[in-house]
Structures are given as C-alpha cells and as structure tokens.
C-alpha cells in the first residue's frame, strides 16, 4: 500500500507540473504564411542513457528542406553493466561503494550528425519526425576509483587497533567487509588516463515545438563507443573493455535563425 501511495504521489506531481507548464507556455503556433526556412540552428540538451547521464551541444546548417548537418559535442558518464552499490553494515557511518570498481568512466565526444526529415509537421502544429545518424571521435576518460579500506593492526604495546587507508580495489587483498566506503571523488584526479576511440549513433528525433524559430525535441536511439586499446571500469569485467554500447534519451532546447 505504501508503494502504491508513493506512485500516486509521483504521478500527481508530474501531472501538476505539466498542467502548470501548459498554462505558462505562451508560445503561439506559426501561421502558414510565417513558415520560413531557417538555415542555421543551435541547441543544448541533457542526455539520460542506460549507463549514465550527460550534456550535449549542437550547431548545424540546413542543407536542404529534408536534411540538416550538425556539429555535436557531448560529455557523458559511463558505468558498467556489472556494478552494484553496496553498504558495509558493520562499521558505523559507512559510505556506499561499488565493490570491484577500478575506474570512473567518462566520454567526451565530437561528432558530425545528420538529421533527415521523415514526417513534416502539419501547419496547425504537431510532431515532426527525423532520422538522426552520424559519428565521430570519442575520448574515454578513466579516473581511478578509490576506497576507504579498514586494516587491523597491533600497536607497539600489544593492543589490537585498526587503521583506514585510501586504496584502489585489489581482489587479492580486500574482501567486501574490509571496505568502509568510497573515498572522495577528488582522490585520483591527478591520475586520469585518456583512451581515444570512435563514436557511432543513430535514432529518431521528435520535435514538438510550436514555433519554427524554437527547438523543443525529444530524441531516442542507440550509441556505440569503440576504444581500440580498451578502457577498464570493473575488475571482474576484464581489463581493457573495447566496446561500450548504450541506449539514450535526449531532451533539447534551442533556436533556428538565418545567417547570410
């Protein structure tokens, strides 16, 4: 019953937010006479994919009525399919951690992407559908993932004590009950390594903006990062993982304009 109540509360909040947005959204539909073809566009987006989050920037040029070419930059976090957060129940004030994780993964991408119009928006409004495809270069960034590890020690006067060290995961020396929690994110920033590769993506772009000069779009699709020399996130997944497939959902806002 408590779970059902939480679901109803979330749905009511979402509905109220959407209702408020509809009331304050003062955009008016373009008339048929105002349907001008704009030759430039720029947009900013947020990305949610099955292994992390990210941000996006695009700037593009219309090549024809049906085709637009864009330069795209993205920065996303990248987890592993196998990582699960844990909490050691024995120490007090323990912190959550991922057992077996060696590195935090990120990808910085620069792509050339094309949008091809599949279904044009009717003059009274609606949704415009485009097929997106493209690719470019991808720079994998691996930042070492550090843990607080508890070791028991014997003091000079013979008493048993313990000390907490900041270390990376080592399956030969550590068990999960020795780990106190995750160390601060700043630990390991000076040990970052980069791993160049390529990026490919495809999907569908649904644009529902009311005005031709404003971009409001939802995008869904699949992406693939290929790192020829590999990058490691989890110890148990094997070192130097080369292929990172993801499914993504992207929401973007932007504008269209003419540049002569």
C-alpha positions in Angstrom: 0.0 0.0 0.0 2.8 2.4 0.8 4.4 1.7 -2.6 1.1 2.4 -4.4 0.7 5.7 -2.4 4.2 6.8 -3.5 3.4 6.0 -7.1 0.2 8.0 -7.0 2.0 10.9 -5.3 4.7 10.9 -8.1 2.0 10.8 -10.8 0.1 13.7 -9.2 3.3 15.8 -9.1 4.1 15.1 -12.7 0.6 15.9 -13.8 0.6 19.2 -11.8 4.0 20.2 -13.3 2.7 19.5 -16.8 -0.5 21.4 -16.1 1.5 24.4 -14.9 3.8 24.3 -17.9 0.8 24.2 -20.2 -0.7 27.3 -18.5 2.5 29.4 -18.7 3.7 28.2 -22.1 2.8 31.3 -24.1 4.1 30.2 -27.5 1.7 30.5 -30.4 1.6 28.4 -33.4 3.2 29.8 -36.6 0.7 30.6 -39.3 1.2 29.1 -42.7 2.4 32.4 -44.0 5.2 32.5 -41.4 6.7 29.1 -42.3 10.2 30.4 -43.2 13.1 28.0 -43.9 15.9 28.9 -41.5 19.4 27.9 -42.5 21.1 27.7 -39.1 20.2 26.1 -35.7 21.7 25.7 -32.3 20.6 23.6 -29.3 21.5 22.4 -25.8 20.4 19.1 -24.4 20.5 16.7 -21.5 21.2 13.0 -22.0 20.0 10.1 -20.0 21.3 6.7 -21.1 21.2 3.2 -19.5 24.7 3.6 -18.1 24.8 7.3 -17.0 24.0 10.9 -17.7 25.4 13.7 -19.9 25.0 17.1 -21.6 25.1 18.0 -25.3 25.6 21.0 -27.6 24.8 21.1 -31.3 25.2 23.7 -34.0 24.0 23.0 -37.5 23.3 24.1 -41.1 20.3 23.1 -43.2 21.5 21.5 -46.4 18.0 21.2 -48.0 14.4 21.0 -47.0 14.8 17.5 -45.8 18.4 17.3 -44.5 20.4 19.2 -41.8 24.1 18.7 -40.9 25.2 19.3 -37.3 28.4 19.5 -35.3 27.8 17.9 -32.0 29.7 17.8 -28.7 28.7 15.5 -25.8 30.1 14.7 -22.3 28.6 11.7 -20.6 29.3 9.5 -17.6 29.8 5.8 -18.2 29.1 3.0 -15.7 29.5 -0.8 -16.1 26.6 -3.2 -16.5 28.0 -5.2 -13.6 28.4 -2.5 -11.0 26.1 -2.6 -7.9 26.3 -0.2 -5.0 26.9 -1.8 -1.6 26.9 -0.7 2.0 29.0 -2.4 4.7 26.6 -3.0 7.6 29.3 -3.4 10.3 31.0 0.0 10.7 29.0 3.0 11.8 28.5 5.8 9.3 29.8 3.6 6.4 29.5 5.0 2.9 28.1 3.3 -0.2 30.6 1.9 -2.7 30.9 -0.2 -5.8 32.8 -3.4 -5.0 35.3 -4.4 -7.7 35.3 -1.0 -9.5 38.7 0.3 -10.6 37.9 3.4 -12.6 35.1 6.0 -13.0 34.4 6.3 -16.8 33.5 9.4 -18.8 33.3 10.0 -22.6 34.0 13.3 -24.4 32.6 13.1 -27.9 32.8 15.3 -31.0 30.5 14.1 -33.9 29.2 15.1 -37.3 25.5 14.2 -37.2 22.8 14.4 -40.0 19.1 14.8 -39.5 16.8 13.6 -42.3 13.1 14.6 -42.3 10.7 11.7 -42.3 7.4 13.3 -41.4 6.8 17.1 -41.7 4.8 18.9 -39.1 1.3 19.9 -40.3 0.7 23.7 -40.5 -1.5 23.6 -37.4 1.2 22.0 -35.3 2.0 18.5 -34.1 5.2 16.4 -34.1 7.9 16.4 -36.7 9.9 13.2 -37.0 13.6 13.0 -38.2 16.1 10.2 -38.5 19.4 11.0 -37.0 22.7 9.3 -37.8 26.4 10.0 -37.6 29.6 9.6 -35.7 33.0 11.0 -34.9 35.8 10.8 -32.3 35.3 9.7 -28.7 37.8 10.3 -25.9 37.4 7.8 -23.0 38.5 9.3 -19.6 39.3 6.9 -16.7 39.6 8.3 -13.2 40.8 5.9 -10.6 38.1 4.9 -8.1 39.4 4.9 -4.5 38.0 3.2 -1.4 38.5 3.6 2.3 39.8 0.2 3.4 40.0 -0.9 7.1 43.0 -2.9 8.3 43.6 -4.3 11.8 47.0 -3.6 13.3 48.8 -4.4 16.5 50.1 -1.4 18.4 53.6 -1.4 20.0 52.2 -2.1 23.4 50.3 -5.2 22.1 46.8 -3.9 21.7 44.6 -4.5 18.6 43.7 -1.4 16.7 42.7 -0.5 13.2 43.7 2.0 10.5 41.8 3.2 7.4 43.8 3.5 4.2 42.8 5.0 0.8 43.3 2.4 -1.8 42.0 1.1 -5.1 40.2 -2.3 -5.2 42.5 -5.3 -5.1 40.8 -8.7 -5.1 43.9 -10.4 -3.7 44.0 -8.3 -0.5 40.5 -7.0 0.1 37.1 -8.5 0.9 33.9 -6.5 0.9 33.7 -6.4 4.7 37.1 -4.6 4.9 35.8 -1.7 2.9 34.5 1.3 4.9 33.2 3.2 1.8 34.0 5.2 -1.2 36.8 7.8 -1.0 36.1 11.4 -2.1 35.7 12.0 -5.9 38.7 14.3 -5.9 41.0 11.4 -4.9 42.7 10.3 -8.1 42.1 13.4 -10.3 45.9 13.6 -10.8 45.9 10.0 -12.2 43.4 10.4 -15.0 44.2 8.5 -18.2 42.7 9.1 -21.7 41.7 6.5 -24.2 40.9 7.7 -27.8 38.3 6.0 -30.0 35.3 6.5 -32.2 31.6 7.1 -31.6 28.6 6.0 -33.7 24.9 6.8 -33.1 21.5 6.6 -34.7 18.0 7.2 -33.6 14.7 9.2 -34.1 14.2 12.9 -33.3 10.7 14.0 -32.3 10.3 17.8 -32.5 7.1 19.2 -30.9 7.9 23.0 -30.7 5.0 25.3 -31.7 7.3 27.9 -33.3 9.7 27.3 -36.2 12.3 29.5 -34.6 12.4 27.5 -31.3 13.6 23.9 -31.0 11.9 21.5 -28.5 12.8 18.0 -29.2 12.9 14.5 -27.7 15.4 12.0 -29.1 15.7 8.3 -28.6 18.3 5.9 -30.1 21.4 3.8 -29.7 25.1 4.7 -29.5 28.4 2.9 -29.6 31.8 3.9 -28.3 34.7 1.9 -29.6 38.1 2.2 -27.8 40.7 0.2 -29.8 43.1 -0.1 -26.9 40.4 -0.5 -24.3 39.4 1.1 -21.1 38.8 -0.6 -17.7 35.9 0.2 -15.4 35.3 -3.0 -13.4 38.0 -5.5 -12.4 35.7 -8.5 -12.9 34.7 -7.4 -16.4 38.2 -8.0 -17.7 40.7 -5.3 -18.4 40.6 -3.1 -21.5 37.0 -3.2 -22.5 36.8 -2.1 -26.1 33.1 -1.7 -26.9 30.6 0.4 -24.9 27.0 0.1 -26.3 24.3 2.3 -24.8 20.6 3.3 -25.4 19.9 7.0 -24.9 17.1 9.5 -24.4 17.9 13.2 -25.1 15.8 16.3 -24.5 17.0 19.5 -26.2 16.0 23.2 -26.4 17.4 25.6 -29.0 16.7 28.1 -31.8 16.7 28.4 -35.6 17.9 31.6 -37.3 19.2 32.8 -40.7 22.8 33.6 -41.4 23.6 35.1 -44.8 
